[in-house]
């Protein structure tokens, strides 16, 4: 009988050391669990038969998951602040060992970003794009890596905002209706920590309230005239002037305020509609009553009225030359103004309401 002998070390071929693919993040925080994973395979032995050792030179051995049929293991847990050398070794049944290592930097507890949204205007014109501006910063990551989203109480998410390396945020929205909108800025860092900042964004020249209903829709020419009165009044305030021989130093400019604009428009229109010219209307309502009806929470107020002047320059010059009107325009007690005009039969009625809150 002829015998043939064939020698073979293994039906699987030459035994080699296990293969390891380890996934470790670059960095993390001491108060946030770190997720790591690895896949270990061997050409001779089952992954479950391998002897595994996974550890940090700072925190010691990890309690990781059991090896699944594909050789996958994972770790999820807290690590101490510091620079970790993460080491994973696998030994097969023949004593072949593979070790891989990676560096992981763990910082102190994460600090959430900070953010601030303050509207840059008291109100925006209707049917025009509105650019919202804000600032955000984070002590752990560059500002441009933050995630920014804008929300409206009425509309939900408005979209994502752009943020630059200095932390400046801009966002343009063009679908806000004529109303007061509660807008919230949400800023999120890379691990989900957030900050929020909310403010009221007012769209429209006057509030969308019942008292102002009759003066919501105004001609573009009247709106322009109203704004020019504010500009001309501020030019006098910024230069300082003399009212009937009394010197008034320069004072800060006034800001057009929509509730005061409503009360001014209402009074100008009412003087035309009911054919009178007075600070007190035929119903006995004073400027303070009208300003309150327009929901302006005044601490102090003043009012100038006029009619017959055909342009903003003419009416401001007229008030400037009148002692009482001039003193109102120069008063440092006021920081906001509303101007309302109404035209009938070629005559324009003008009202200035001044106030502070």
C-alpha positions in Angstrom: 0.0 0.0 0.0 1.3 3.3 -1.0 0.6 6.0 1.6 0.7 9.7 1.0 1.3 12.2 3.8 0.5 15.8 3.4 1.6 18.3 6.2 -0.6 21.4 6.9 -0.2 23.9 9.8 -3.9 24.8 9.5 -6.8 24.5 7.1 -7.1 28.3 7.5 -3.6 29.1 6.3 -0.8 30.7 8.2 -1.8 32.0 11.6 -1.5 35.8 12.0 -2.2 38.2 14.8 -5.7 39.7 15.2 -6.7 42.8 13.3 -8.1 45.8 15.2 -9.9 48.8 13.9 -10.5 51.2 16.8 -12.5 54.5 16.7 -11.7 57.1 19.3 -12.8 60.8 19.2 -10.2 63.5 19.3 -11.5 65.2 22.4 -14.3 65.3 24.9 -15.5 66.7 28.2 -15.2 65.3 31.7 -19.0 65.6 32.3 -20.1 64.1 29.0 -19.9 60.3 28.3 -17.4 59.4 25.7 -18.3 56.8 23.0 -15.6 54.6 21.6 -15.8 51.4 19.5 -13.6 48.8 17.8 -13.9 45.8 15.5 -11.5 42.9 16.2 -11.1 39.9 13.9 -8.8 37.0 13.6 -8.2 34.6 10.8 -8.1 31.5 13.0 -10.1 32.2 16.1 -13.6 33.5 16.8 -13.6 37.1 18.0 -15.3 35.9 21.2 -12.3 33.6 21.9 -9.8 36.5 21.8 -8.4 37.9 25.0 -9.1 41.7 24.9 -7.7 44.5 27.1 -8.9 48.0 26.6 -7.7 50.8 28.9 -6.6 54.4 29.5 -3.3 55.3 31.1 -5.2 57.8 33.2 -8.4 55.9 34.2 -7.3 52.3 33.8 -9.3 49.4 32.4 -12.6 50.0 30.6 -15.8 47.9 31.2 -16.7 47.5 27.5 -19.5 45.6 25.8 -19.3 41.9 25.0 -17.9 41.0 21.6 -20.6 40.4 19.0 -20.4 37.9 16.1 -18.8 40.6 13.9 -16.1 41.4 16.5 -17.6 44.7 17.5 -17.1 46.1 21.0 -18.0 49.5 22.4 -17.5 51.7 25.5 -19.6 54.6 26.8 -18.6 56.3 29.9 -17.1 59.3 31.7 -13.4 59.9 31.6 -11.2 62.2 33.8 -9.9 65.5 32.5 -6.5 65.1 31.0 -4.6 63.6 28.0 -5.4 59.9 27.7 -3.4 57.2 25.8 -6.2 54.8 24.8 -4.8 51.3 24.3 -6.6 48.2 23.0 -4.9 44.8 22.7 -6.2 41.5 21.4 -4.5 38.1 21.9 -5.5 35.0 19.9 -5.4 31.4 21.1 -1.9 30.9 19.6 -0.5 33.8 21.6 -0.3 36.3 18.8 -1.0 39.8 20.1 -2.0 43.1 18.4 -2.0 46.4 20.1 -3.3 49.7 18.8 -3.3 53.1 20.6 -4.7 56.6 20.1 -4.7 59.9 22.0 -7.8 61.4 23.5 -7.9 64.8 25.2 -10.6 65.2 27.8 -11.2 68.8 28.9 -13.0 70.0 32.1 -16.8 70.0 32.3 -18.4 71.5 29.2 -19.6 75.1 29.4 -22.7 75.9 27.3 -22.4 78.7 24.8 -23.7 82.1 25.6 -25.8 84.2 23.2 -27.6 87.5 23.0 -30.3 88.7 20.7 -31.4 92.3 20.8 -33.4 93.7 17.9 -31.4 96.4 16.1 -34.6 98.4 15.4 -37.7 99.3 17.5 -39.9 98.2 14.5 -39.5 97.1 10.9 -41.5 98.1 7.9 -44.0 95.7 6.6 -43.4 93.7 3.4 -39.7 94.1 3.6 -36.9 91.6 4.5 -35.9 91.8 8.2 -32.3 91.1 9.1 -31.9 89.8 12.6 -28.5 90.2 14.3 -27.1 88.6 17.4 -23.9 87.4 19.1 -22.8 84.1 20.5 -19.6 82.6 21.9 -18.3 79.4 23.4 -15.3 78.9 25.7 -14.5 75.5 24.2 -14.9 75.7 20.5 -14.6 78.4 17.8 -17.7 80.4 17.3 -18.1 79.4 13.7 -18.6 75.8 14.8 -21.7 76.6 16.7 -25.1 75.6 15.3 -27.6 78.5 15.1 -31.3 78.3 14.6 -34.1 80.9 14.8 -37.6 80.3 16.0 -40.9 82.2 16.1 -43.7 81.6 18.6 -46.1 81.9 15.7 -44.3 80.1 12.9 -42.0 77.6 14.6 -38.5 77.2 13.1 -37.6 80.1 10.8 -34.3 78.6 9.7 -30.6 78.4 10.4 -28.4 81.5 10.9 -24.9 82.2 9.8 -22.2 82.9 12.5 -18.7 84.1 11.8 -15.4 83.6 13.7 -16.1 86.7 15.8 -19.5 85.3 16.9 -21.6 87.6 14.9 -24.9 86.1 13.8 -27.1 87.3 10.9 -30.4 86.0 9.6 -32.8 87.4 7.1 -36.5 86.6 7.2 -39.2 88.1 4.9 -42.4 86.3 5.9 -43.3 87.9 9.3 -46.7 89.4 9.3 -47.7 92.8 10.7 -47.6 92.1 14.4 -45.4 91.6 17.5 -43.4 88.4 17.2 -41.7 86.6 20.0 -38.4 85.5 18.3 -36.0 83.1 19.9 -32.3 82.5 19.0 -31.1 79.0 19.8 -27.3 78.3 19.8 -26.0 74.7 20.2 -22.4 73.5 20.7 -20.9 70.2 19.3 -22.2 68.1 22.2 -25.8 69.6 22.3 -25.4 72.2 25.1 -27.5 75.2 24.2 -28.3 78.8 25.1 -31.4 80.8 24.1 -32.2 84.5 23.8 -35.6 85.9 23.0 -36.9 89.3 22.1 -40.0 90.9 20.5 -39.7 91.8 16.9 -42.3 94.4 15.9 -43.4 94.6 12.2 -45.4 97.5 11.1 -45.4 101.2 11.7 -48.0 101.1 14.5 -49.2 98.2 16.8 -51.8 95.9 15.4 -54.3 96.7 18.2 -57.9 97.9 18.1 -57.1 101.5 18.9 -54.7 101.7 16.0 -56.9 99.9 13.4 -58.0 103.1 11.6 -54.4 104.2 11.1 -52.7 100.9 10.1 -52.6 101.6 6.4 -50.8 104.9 5.6 -49.6 106.3 2.3 -45.9 106.0 1.6 -45.8 109.8 1.3 -47.2 110.3 4.8 -44.9 107.7 6.2 -41.9 109.5 4.6 -43.1 112.9 5.9 -43.5 111.5 9.4 -39.9 110.1 9.4 -38.6 113.4 8.0 -40.1 115.3 11.0 -38.2 113.0 13.3 -35.0 113.6 11.4 -35.4 117.4 11.4 -36.3 117.4 15.1 -33.2 115.4 16.0 -31.0 117.8 14.0 -32.2 120.6 16.3 -31.7 118.5 19.4 -28.2 117.4 18.4 -27.1 121.0 17.8 -28.8 122.7 20.7 -30.9 125.8 20.3 -32.7 128.7 21.9 -36.4 128.7 22.7 -37.7 132.2 23.3 -34.4 133.4 24.6 -33.8 130.4 26.8 -30.7 128.3 25.8 -31.1 124.6 25.5 -28.0 122.4 25.2 -27.7 119.5 22.9 -29.7 116.4 23.9 -29.7 112.8 22.6 -31.8 112.1 19.5 -35.3 110.7 19.7 -36.3 107.3 18.4 -39.5 106.9 16.4 -41.8 104.7 18.6 -44.7 102.9 17.0 -47.2 103.2 19.9 -46.6 107.0 20.0 -46.8 107.0 16.2 -50.3 105.4 16.6 -51.5 108.0 19.1 -50.2 110.8 16.9 -51.9 109.5 13.8 -55.1 108.9 15.6 -55.2 112.5 16.9 -54.3 114.0 13.5 -57.1 111.9 11.8 -59.5 112.7 14.6 -59.0 116.5 14.3 -59.8 116.2 10.6 -62.8 113.8 11.0 -64.4 115.9 13.8 -63.2 119.3 12.6 -61.4 120.7 15.5 -57.9 121.7 16.5 -56.9 121.2 20.1 -54.9 118.9 22.4 -58.1 117.8 24.1 -60.6 116.2 21.7 -64.4 116.7 21.8 -64.7 113.6 24.0 -62.5 115.2 26.6 -59.5 112.9 26.0 -56.1 114.4 26.7 -52.8 113.5 25.0 -52.0 111.3 28.0 -55.3 109.4 27.5 -54.6 108.8 23.8 -51.0 107.7 24.5 -52.3 105.2 27.1 -55.0 104.0 24.7 -52.2 103.2 22.2 -50.6 101.1 25.0 -47.5 103.2 25.5 -46.5 102.8 29.2 -45.4 106.4 29.7 -43.6 107.9 32.6 -43.8 111.4 31.0 -45.2 112.7 27.7 -45.7 115.8 25.6 -47.5 116.8 22.5 -47.1 119.3 19.6 -49.8 119.8 17.0 -50.1 122.0 13.9 -52.0 122.3 10.6 -51.7 124.0 7.3 -47.9 123.5 6.9 -47.2 121.7 3.6 -43.9 120.1 4.3 -41.9 118.5 7.3 -39.4 121.4 7.1 -42.1 124.0 7.4 -43.9 122.4 10.3 -40.6 121.8 12.3 -39.5 125.4 11.6 -42.9 126.5 12.9 -42.6 124.5 16.1 -39.0 125.6 16.5 -40.1 129.3 16.6 -42.9 128.6 19.1 -41.6 128.6 22.7 -43.7 125.8 24.1 -43.4 123.6 21.1 -39.6 124.3 20.9 -39.2 123.3 24.6 -41.0 120.0 23.9 -38.7 119.2 21.0 -35.6 120.0 23.2 -36.7 118.3 26.4 -34.2 115.8 27.8 -37.1 114.1 29.6 -38.1 112.5 26.3 -36.2 109.8 24.4 -39.0 108.6 22.1 -41.3 110.2 19.6 -44.2 109.4 17.4 -45.3 111.5 14.4 -48.6 111.3 12.7 -50.0 113.3 9.8 -53.4 113.3 8.1 -54.4 115.3 5.0 -57.8 116.6 4.0 -58.7 119.2 1.5 -55.1 120.1 0.8 -54.4 120.8 4.5 -52.1 118.6 6.6 -52.7 118.1 10.3 -49.5 117.3 12.2 -49.1 115.7 15.6 -45.9 115.0 17.6 -46.2 112.8 20.7 -43.1 112.7 22.9 -42.6 110.1 25.7 -40.3 108.1 27.9 -40.9 104.7 29.6 
